[in-house]
Amino acid sequence: MIDDWTFVDTNILVYAYDISAEEKQKTAARIVTGLWATGKGIISTQVLQEFYVTVVQKIPNPIEEDKASDIIRDMLKWKLVVNDGLTILEAIKIQKRFLLSFWDSLIVEAAIIGGASILLTEDLTNQQTIETVQIKNPFLD
């Protein structure tokens, strides 16, 4: 899995830094560490935006804003998909075709654009394939 280009959804990144998440934190941290080692991680601007808001405002033990900013600065070394107008239009097509939420469709489209073969998330159907991307929930494996 880690040898393939892998798109990481927000929830996986949040769990990697959320000490209150216990087992999910261990799994997510292992995934993120593995992707750092291989250089095969992909994220999008949406993921970074959601990550910031979640870790500084929504988790039980929030991270300081400066530390969250440093994490994001490091994450910019990964392959980054910038959501532009075309990305939004393609996400709308995915939303209609697969009956997903718009935000989940935008994640899927970013994974496709980024060249991911795997999308790690707990928000979509495990083992489903959309276009060229297989969805995997790492907490079920």
TASULHU-V169734 format. One record per backbone hydrogen bond with DSSP energy under -1.0 kcal/mol. CO is the residue of the C=O (numbers start at 0). NH is the residue of the N-H. If there is no record, write none. Layout:
co = [CO | CO]
nh = [NH | NH]
This chain:
co = [0 | 4 | 4 | 5 | 6 | 8 | 9 | 10 | 11 | 13 | 17 | 20 | 21 | 22 | 23 | 24 | 25 | 26 | 27 | 28 | 29 | 30 | 31 | 32 | 33 | 34 | 39 | 40 | 41 | 42 | 43 | 44 | 45 | 46 | 47 | 48 | 49 | 50 | 51 | 52 | 53 | 53 | 54 | 63 | 64 | 65 | 66 | 67 | 68 | 69 | 70 | 71 | 73 | 74 | 78 | 80 | 83 | 84 | 85 | 86 | 87 | 88 | 89 | 90 | 91 | 92 | 93 | 94 | 100 | 101 | 102 | 103 | 104 | 105 | 106 | 107 | 108 | 109 | 110 | 111 | 116 | 117 | 118 | 119 | 124 | 127 | 129 | 132 | 133 | 134 | 135 | 136]
nh = [3 | 116 | 117 | 41 | 119 | 12 | 13 | 14 | 15 | 16 | 20 | 23 | 25 | 26 | 27 | 28 | 29 | 30 | 31 | 32 | 33 | 34 | 35 | 36 | 37 | 38 | 5 | 78 | 7 | 80 | 47 | 48 | 49 | 50 | 51 | 52 | 53 | 54 | 55 | 56 | 57 | 58 | 62 | 67 | 68 | 69 | 70 | 71 | 72 | 73 | 74 | 75 | 76 | 77 | 42 | 44 | 87 | 88 | 89 | 90 | 91 | 92 | 93 | 94 | 95 | 96 | 97 | 98 | 104 | 105 | 106 | 107 | 108 | 109 | 110 | 111 | 112 | 113 | 115 | 114 | 133 | 6 | 135 | 8 | 127 | 134 | 132 | 129 | 118 | 126 | 120 | 139]
